[in-house]
């Protein structure tokens, strides 16, 4: 009887899987992340040998750990062609050509004897969605996506790599286990029977991070191996951090936005480790070859931040500021601050005609669904390119959906030279609810 152990990467919205035959003592890892200690530790604890590493597709959002597993465990990296099978203990793994998310995408069908029991679908099928089909150009989307649906007709357990929160599959649920039967009944892509409605849904995707552009090439070529236990970020003094900044290093503050507002290194990026896709936003805003310095938070958080950055191939972490903002101030350097506000504050300013710019940092889909009157729309990654369009003589109150992206946006506005920045750290739904309440109160 085969077993499956899920290894989630919440910041990516993804999961990888260790599939094992406990009786034979062998295991395979499907779509492994680059930090492989978890797989190897699990295997050791359950008397398993990792003998096989498989990727469903050439990943655009993370760096495969297959080469790490091969180096550390002797696992075979087997690029199975479609319809080719490999034995793993008492089970058979068959590769199926399921193009859609990428042209060469494969899913892996697990058979016990002649009976198919599970499908590891990568992005061909997600819970409630399919992974986006436009990463290689919209001209491929229709053909590939339809093929992905036509080839998957067996009512078996499905384990998708991509889930809710992944930029590779907007609209999916936060699950990594389903069945094809369930998806045929509930997944809107299975429900679409005509080409145009299906195509409209498939192409109605949000933008994806800039680092995706070179990720496939890096996965082809590989990066230097990290080993099972990479060294933690070096502990840096304030003077060392300042010198690195003079040489062009980007300082990434991993604290929540509200803490960043109270005091931060001028010109740093506010990208909280908790509350959002940390590595995706760093990868979207900071060039891959730019040296990185981590700041704020604890040493454990710096280690986790480095791990998440390694997963997307951002290896240029020069270290982390030891002692936090206290150390920065003790070195004689100043901190910057932002004002933190909530929706009540924002509503008051708008209704009273306060002289200020209200900047909505949400994406195009969110903006189109509704926005505050008089707001300026500027999605987070567009701010470095368009901040010069914002008036300098009035304060800027920046908001997003819940406050996380607004914190990032506020730090980008500071880098662009704006002086009085107000971080609205509250859900946009509070504004929508306030508008609804106002509409229902008799005048």
N, C-alpha and C positions, 0 to 999 in steps of 0.2 A: 504494500500500500504506500503510495507516494505521500509526502508531506510538503507543505508550502509554508515558508516563513517570509513575512513581508517586512521590508526595511524602508520606512518612509523618509522622504526628504521634504518636509512641509514647506520650506522656503521656496522650493521649486514646484510644488504641487505634484510631485512625482513619487513613485515607489519603485523599488527593485525587489527581486524575489529570489530566495534560495529554495530550490526544488530538490528533494532528497528521496532516496530509497534507503530507509534506515536499516533494513535487513542486509542490504549489500554494502552499506557504509559509504555510499558515494553521493555526491551532490553536484548540482549545476547552479550557477548564478546567472539570472537573466536581467539584462540592462543594469549591470553593476555600476555604482558610483565609484569615484576615484579613491575615496577613503574606504579601504577594504577590511580594516581591522574587525568590524562588526561581523562580517561574514565568516572570517577565519575563527573568531572567538566562538561563534555559535557552532561552527563545524567541530571545533575541538571539544566543546562541552557535550556534544551529542555523538562523538566518535565517528565523525564523517570526514571524508576527504573531498575537497572541492576539485573535481577533475575536469570541469567544463565551464567555459564562460561564453555566453551568447548575448548578442545585441540584436534587438528587433529592427533597428534602423540606425543610420548615421545621425547621431543626435545633434540638434542645433542648440539645445539649452544646457547641456552639461557634458563634461568630459568622461568618457567611458573608463571604467576601472578594469577592463579586461586585461590590459597589459600588466597592471599591478598584480592581479590574481595569478597570471601566468608566471610572473617573476617570483612570487612568494610561495605559491602552492604547487606550481607545476601544472596548473590547469591548462587544458588545451583551448585555444581560441579557435573556434570552429565556425567559419563563415559558411554555414550550410546553404547550398543552393536550394531553390524551391523544390519540394517533393522528395528531398533527400532526408534519410532518417539516420539517427544515431542512437545507440543503446546506452542507457544509464541504469545500471543495475537491472531490475526486472521490468523497467518501463522503456518505452520508445518515445523519442522526441522527433517529430516530423516538422520540417520547415514548410510553411505555406506562403505563397506570394500574395501579399495583401496590400498592394499599392494604394496610396491615398495620402497619408501624412507625408511620405516621401516616395519617390518613384520606385525605389528598391526595397520598400518596407516588407518585412516578414513577420509573421506570427508563428508561434511555436505550439504545436498541438501535442499534448501528452496522451499516450495510449497505454493502457494496461491490457496486454494481449492485443486483441483487435478492437478493443472498445476505447473510443476517445473519451477522455474524462475531464480535460481542462485545456484551455487555450490562453496563452500569454500573448495578449493582443497589442502590446506597445501603445500606439495611438490609433490603430485601425478601428477599434471600438473602445469607447469610454463609457462610464456610467452616465447615461443620459445625453451623450454627445459622440462626436468623432473628433479626433485631433485635426487641427487646421490643415488645409490642403494647398495653401498658397505660398509655402516657404520657398518653393522652387519656381514661383511665378504663377499668376492667375490663369495662364493659358493651359496649365495642366490640371487645374482644380476639378473640372467637371468629369473628365475621363477617369482620373485616378480615384476620386471619391466614390463614383458609382461602382467601380471595380471593387473597392474595399467592402462595399455592402454586398455585392453579388457573391463574393467568395466565402462569406461567413454565414452559413445556414444551419449549423448544428447546434442543438440545444444542450450546451455543456457549460461548465463553470468557466468564467472569463476573468482574467486578472490583468487589468490595464495598467500600463506604466504611468500614463498621464492621467491626472485627476483634476478636481476643482482647484483653482489657483494657479494652474500652469498656463503660461502665455502661449503654449503650444496647443491648447484646447479650451478656449473660452466657452463657458456654458456647461461644462461637466460638473458632476457632483463630487463631493469630498469622500469618495469611496474608491477602493481598488479591488473590489470583488463583486461580480454580478454573474448573470447567466445570459446566454444568447436569447433564451426564451423571454426573460424579463425585458431585455433591450428591444426585442421585436415588438413587444406590447407597449412599451413606454417611451422609447427613445424617439424623438421627433425626426431623426434622420432615417430611421427605419419606417416611420409613418409616411414620409414623403414618397408619393408614388409617381409624381410628375417631375420632369427634369428642371423646369424653371423654379418652382418653389424650393426644390432641393438645393439648386445652385445658389439661389439667393441666400438661403440660410448658411450654406457652406462658406460663402464669401463674405458674410457679414461678420467680420472678425475685428477684434481690437488690434492695435499696433503691438509689435513685439520688440523686446530690447535690442539695442544696437549691437551688442556683442554676439548675437546670433549670426551675424554676417560672416564671421571667420571661424565659427565653431566647428562646422563640418570639416573644413580643411585641417583644423587642429586635430580632430578625431582621426582623420586619415593618417596624419604624420606622427601624432603622439607628442607628448611633452616629456621631459625628464621624469623618471620614476620618483615618487615620494617616499616609498617604503611604508612599512606597516605603522610606524610611529613617527611622523614628521616632527621636527623640533618646533616647540612653541615660539610665538613671536618674541623677538628680542625685547628686553626692557630698556626703553630709551629715556634719557633725561630730557627736560624741556629744551636745553641748549641743543641737544642732538636733533630733536624734532624741528626746532626753528631752522637749523642748518639744512636739514632735508627739505623743508619747505622752500628755502631760498633756492635750492637746486631743482625745484619743480615738483616735489612730492605732493600728493593729495592726502589731506588728513580727513579720515572718515570717523565721525563720532557715532558710536554704536548705542548711545543712550536713547531712551524715549524722547520724543520731541519736546515735551514739557520741561524735562530736565535740561535739554539743550538750550531752551529759551532762557533759562535762568542764568546761564553763563557758558560760553563756548569759545574756542579758539577762532579768532576772526578768519574768515575765508575757508573754514572747514565745511565738510558736507555733513548734514544731519541725515543719517540713514540708520534708523533704529534696528537693532538686531531682532527685537520682538515686535510683533504687530504687523509685519509686512514681509514681502520677499526681498530680504536684505541683499543677497548677492545679485539678484536680477537688476536692482536699481543701481548698485555700484557698477555693474557691467554695462548698464545703459548710459551712465553719465561720465564715467572715467575711462580714458583710453587704456587698453590692456597693458601697454608697455610703460605706463606711468607708475612710478614708485608709490606705494601706499603706506600710510602710517595710521594705525588704529588709535582712537582716543576715547576717553570716557568709559564708564563701565568697569568691570572687574577683569582680572587676569583670565578667569574661566570664560568670560564672554569674548575676550580677545582670541582665545584658543578656538572657540566655536566659530567666530567670525572668519578666522583664517581657514578653518575647515570648509566652510561654505564657499569661500572664495576659491579655494583649491578645486572644488567641484566644478567650477566653470573655467578653470584654467588661468585664474588670476594669481600668479605665484609671486608677484613682485611686492610682497609684504615686507617692508624694511624693519618693522617692529611696532611696538605699542608704547604710548606715553605712560611711564610709571608715575603713580601718584595723582593722576587725574588733573582736574582743573586747579586744585590746590597747588600742585607742583608747578603748573604753568604760571600762576600768580606769584608764587614764591620766587620765581626766577626774575621777577620784575616786569613781567609782561601783562598786558591788559586782556580782559575778556570782553566779548560782545554779548549783548542781551537782546531778546525780542520780547515784546509784550504778548502775553497769552490771553486769548479771548474765547468766549463761547458763542453759541447761536443767538442768545439773548442780546449780547453786546452788538453782534453784527446786525440783527434786526433793528435795534435802536438806532444805529448809525444810518442805516438805509432809510428808515421811516422819518428820521429827523432831517434828512438831507445833509448829513455830515460831509464835509469836503474830504473825500478819500477815494482811492481806487480799490474796488472789491475785485479781487482776482480769483477766478475759479480754475483750479489746477487739475480738474478731473479730465477724463478723456472725452473724445467726441461723442460717443454713445451716451454717456452720462449727461453731458451738456445738452444734447438734443432732447433728452427726456424731460428737461426742466432745469431752470436756473434762476438765481436771484435777479430781480430787476436791476438793470444798470451795471451788472457785473461784466468784467472783461474775461474772455476765455483764453487761457494759455496753459496747455497741457504741460505737465512737469518737464519732459525732455525738450520742449520747445523754448523754455524760459531762457537758457543761455543765448539763444539766437534772436530772441525778440524782446528781451527785457528793456532794451533801449527805447522801446515804444511806450513805456510806462512813464507818466509824468513824475518828475522828481520833487515837485513842490508840495505834494500831499502824501500822507501816509498810505501804505498799501496793506490791506487786510486780505490775507490769502487763506482760502479754504479748499477742501476736497470732499471726499465722501465721508470719512471718519476722522481725519486729522493727521494720519500718517504721511500721506503724500504732501499735504500742506506744509509739514515740517521740512521735508526735503526741498520743496519749492521755496520756502522762506530762506533757506541757506543759499540757494542759487541766486535769489534776489540780492542777498548781501554781497555775494561774489560779483554781481553785476553793478554794484555801486550804490544801491538804494540804501537809505539811512534809517527811516522809521518803518519797521516791518512788524506787522501784527499777525501772529499765528493763530488762526481760528481752529482750535483743537476740539472739534465736536462733530457729531454726525450730521450730514446734510439732511437726513430725514427729519431732524428736529425743525429745520427751516420749512420743509414741505408740510409738516404737521401744523406749524404755526400759521402758514398761509391758509390751510384748509379750515382751521379754527376761525380765522378772521372772516373767511367767506361764509361761514355758517352762523355767525353772530348777527342778529337782526340790527339794522341801523335805525 
